[in-house]
């Protein structure tokens, strides 16, 4: 059941960070392109990268919000990024000058609340740091949302996760078999079957789900380093 939750979150974060989904299930690769507008994507190069402390990070975010507002009429008010990406802001000269313009940037140490509040006041954008991880097939921790990516988002609900009917739910819940099926977490089917010899209970967990993204035209995805 937990693996099903993880799979759904992986797909949601892939959508937020790339505009598409690419997953492998039972050795088969599935790819879904949600047609995120190409003009709402950008990859920063050379000294424009946020890893360079002289990068114009604040004007980058303002420009991305302007592009979305100009084309859709809705302005992004949120930004999502990982801790590593946020740390670029902590070390950035432009952000330091915004927080305390009278202090020498080399001597200034910023805190997370200071940066978040400054960006909120200056751009009207609230920053969310998403650094959660899951264990991949190799057993290693992997970020749901990748480093070096910033996604600008509008207010409100972005989409929904829809659950379909699994074969176990449609074919086995009638009671015509020895299999017992229970539905948990909206649409995850947990099927148990008793085996006589050796005495055992086989458990199968399955789910059919897909996130939607009705507001995909109103976001901006940037690779910043």
C-alpha positions as CSV (number, residue, x, y, z in Angstrom):
1,X,0.0,0.0,0.0
2,X,2.8,2.4,0.8
3,X,4.5,1.6,-2.5
4,X,1.3,2.6,-4.2
5,X,1.3,5.9,-2.4
6,X,4.9,6.4,-3.4
7,X,4.2,5.6,-7.1
8,X,1.4,8.2,-7.2
9,X,3.6,10.8,-5.6
10,X,6.5,10.1,-8.0
11,X,4.1,10.7,-10.9
12,X,2.8,14.0,-9.4
13,X,6.3,15.3,-8.8
14,X,7.4,14.3,-12.3
15,X,4.6,16.3,-13.7
16,X,5.5,19.3,-11.6
17,X,9.2,19.2,-12.5
18,X,9.0,18.2,-16.2
19,X,5.4,18.3,-17.5
20,X,5.4,14.6,-18.3
21,X,5.4,11.2,-16.6
22,X,7.9,8.3,-17.2
23,X,7.4,5.2,-15.0
24,X,8.4,1.5,-15.2
25,X,5.8,-1.1,-14.2
26,X,6.5,-4.8,-14.3
27,X,9.4,-4.2,-16.7
28,X,7.3,-2.0,-19.1
29,X,8.1,1.7,-19.5
30,X,5.1,4.0,-19.7
31,X,5.5,7.6,-20.9
32,X,2.8,10.3,-20.8
33,X,3.3,13.8,-22.3
34,X,0.9,16.3,-20.8
35,X,1.9,18.9,-23.5
36,X,3.4,21.6,-21.2
37,X,4.0,24.7,-23.3
38,X,7.6,24.8,-24.5
39,X,7.6,28.6,-24.0
40,X,7.0,28.0,-20.3
41,X,10.3,26.2,-19.9
42,X,13.9,27.4,-19.7
43,X,17.3,26.1,-19.0
44,X,19.8,28.7,-17.6
45,X,23.3,28.6,-18.9
46,X,26.8,29.8,-17.9
47,X,26.8,32.6,-15.3
48,X,23.0,32.8,-15.4
49,X,22.9,29.6,-13.5
50,X,21.8,29.9,-9.9
51,X,24.9,28.1,-8.7
52,X,26.8,31.4,-9.6
53,X,26.2,33.7,-6.7
54,X,26.0,36.7,-9.0
55,X,23.0,35.3,-10.9
56,X,19.9,37.4,-11.2
57,X,17.7,35.0,-9.4
58,X,15.0,37.5,-8.4
59,X,14.7,38.8,-11.9
60,X,14.6,35.3,-13.2
61,X,11.5,34.5,-11.1
62,X,9.9,37.8,-12.0
63,X,10.4,37.1,-15.7
64,X,9.0,33.6,-15.5
65,X,5.9,34.9,-13.7
66,X,5.5,37.6,-16.3
67,X,5.6,35.1,-19.2
68,X,2.8,33.0,-17.6
69,X,0.7,36.0,-16.7
70,X,1.1,37.5,-20.2
71,X,0.0,34.4,-21.9
72,X,-2.7,33.0,-19.5
73,X,-3.8,36.0,-17.4
74,X,-2.9,34.1,-14.2
75,X,0.3,35.0,-12.3
76,X,2.2,32.3,-10.4
77,X,2.3,33.0,-6.7
78,X,4.2,29.9,-5.5
79,X,7.6,28.3,-6.3
80,X,8.7,24.7,-5.4
81,X,12.3,23.6,-5.2
82,X,14.6,21.3,-3.2
83,X,16.8,22.3,-0.3
84,X,19.9,22.3,-2.6
85,X,18.3,24.7,-5.0
86,X,17.0,27.0,-2.2
87,X,20.6,27.2,-0.9
88,X,21.6,29.0,-4.1
89,X,19.3,31.8,-2.9
90,X,20.9,31.8,0.5
91,X,24.3,32.5,-1.1
92,X,23.1,34.8,-3.8
93,X,24.4,38.4,-3.9
94,X,21.2,39.8,-5.3
95,X,19.1,38.2,-2.5
96,X,21.5,39.5,0.2
97,X,21.3,43.0,-1.2
98,X,17.5,42.7,-1.1
99,X,17.5,41.6,2.6
100,X,20.1,44.0,3.9
101,X,21.4,46.5,1.2
102,X,23.7,48.3,3.6
103,X,25.7,45.2,4.7
104,X,28.7,43.8,2.8
105,X,27.5,40.6,1.1
106,X,30.6,38.6,1.9
107,X,29.9,39.1,5.6
108,X,26.2,38.4,5.5
109,X,24.6,35.1,6.6
110,X,21.0,34.6,5.6
111,X,18.4,32.3,7.1
112,X,15.6,30.4,5.4
113,X,12.8,32.6,6.9
114,X,14.7,35.8,5.9
115,X,14.9,34.7,2.3
116,X,11.4,33.4,2.1
117,X,9.9,36.6,3.5
118,X,12.1,38.8,1.3
119,X,11.0,36.9,-1.9
120,X,7.4,37.1,-0.8
121,X,7.6,40.8,-0.2
122,X,9.5,41.6,-3.4
123,X,7.8,39.2,-5.9
124,X,4.6,38.1,-4.1
125,X,5.9,34.5,-4.5
126,X,5.9,32.0,-1.6
127,X,8.7,29.4,-1.7
128,X,8.0,25.7,-0.7
129,X,11.0,23.5,-0.1
130,X,10.2,19.9,-1.0
131,X,13.0,17.5,-0.1
132,X,11.2,14.3,0.6
133,X,12.8,11.0,-0.7
134,X,11.7,7.5,-1.6
135,X,13.7,4.3,-2.0
136,X,14.2,3.4,-5.6
137,X,14.6,-0.2,-7.0
138,X,18.2,-0.2,-6.0
139,X,17.3,0.6,-2.4
140,X,18.8,4.1,-2.5
141,X,17.1,7.3,-1.4
142,X,15.9,9.4,-4.3
143,X,14.3,12.8,-4.4
144,X,10.7,13.0,-5.5
145,X,11.4,16.5,-6.9
146,X,14.8,16.9,-8.5
147,X,17.6,19.3,-7.6
148,X,18.3,22.3,-9.7
149,X,14.7,22.7,-10.9
150,X,12.3,25.5,-10.0
151,X,8.6,25.3,-10.8
152,X,6.4,28.4,-10.6
153,X,2.8,27.7,-9.7
154,X,-0.5,29.6,-9.5
155,X,-2.9,29.6,-6.6
156,X,-5.4,26.9,-6.0
157,X,-5.7,23.2,-6.9
158,X,-3.4,22.1,-9.7
159,X,-5.1,18.8,-10.5
160,X,-6.3,15.6,-9.0
161,X,-5.2,12.0,-8.7
162,X,-7.8,9.7,-10.3
163,X,-8.1,6.0,-9.4
164,X,-9.4,3.4,-11.8
165,X,-11.0,0.0,-11.2
166,X,-8.5,-2.8,-10.9
167,X,-9.2,-6.3,-12.3
168,X,-9.3,-7.6,-8.7
169,X,-12.0,-5.0,-7.8
170,X,-14.1,-5.7,-10.9
171,X,-13.8,-9.5,-11.1
172,X,-13.2,-10.8,-7.6
173,X,-15.3,-8.6,-5.3
174,X,-18.5,-10.4,-6.3
175,X,-17.7,-13.2,-3.9
176,X,-17.7,-16.0,-6.5
177,X,-14.1,-16.9,-5.6
178,X,-12.1,-17.6,-2.5
179,X,-10.2,-14.3,-2.9
180,X,-11.0,-11.5,-0.5
181,X,-10.7,-8.0,-1.8
182,X,-10.7,-4.8,0.2
183,X,-10.3,-1.2,-1.2
184,X,-8.1,1.2,0.8
185,X,-6.8,4.7,0.2
186,X,-9.6,5.5,-2.4
187,X,-8.7,2.9,-5.0
188,X,-5.9,0.5,-3.9
189,X,-7.1,-3.1,-4.1
190,X,-5.7,-5.5,-1.4
191,X,-6.5,-9.1,-2.4
192,X,-5.8,-12.1,-0.1
193,X,-6.1,-15.8,-1.0
194,X,-5.7,-18.7,1.4
195,X,-3.5,-21.6,0.2
196,X,-4.2,-25.0,1.8
197,X,-0.8,-26.6,1.5
198,X,1.5,-25.4,2.6
199,X,-0.8,-23.2,4.7
200,X,-0.2,-19.7,3.6
201,X,-2.0,-16.4,2.7
202,X,-1.0,-14.8,-0.6
203,X,-1.5,-11.0,-0.6
204,X,-1.6,-8.9,-3.8
205,X,-1.8,-5.1,-3.8
206,X,-2.7,-3.4,-7.0
207,X,-3.8,0.0,-8.2
208,X,-4.6,1.9,-11.3
209,X,-4.1,5.7,-10.9
210,X,-3.1,8.8,-12.9
211,X,-2.7,12.4,-11.8
212,X,-4.4,15.1,-13.8
213,X,-3.0,18.6,-14.4
214,X,-5.7,21.0,-15.5
215,X,-3.5,24.0,-14.7
216,X,-0.4,22.8,-16.6
217,X,-0.5,25.8,-19.0
218,X,-0.2,28.1,-16.0
219,X,3.1,26.9,-14.6
220,X,6.7,27.7,-15.5
221,X,9.5,25.0,-15.2
222,X,13.1,26.2,-15.1
223,X,16.4,24.2,-14.8
224,X,18.5,26.6,-12.9
225,X,21.9,24.8,-12.5
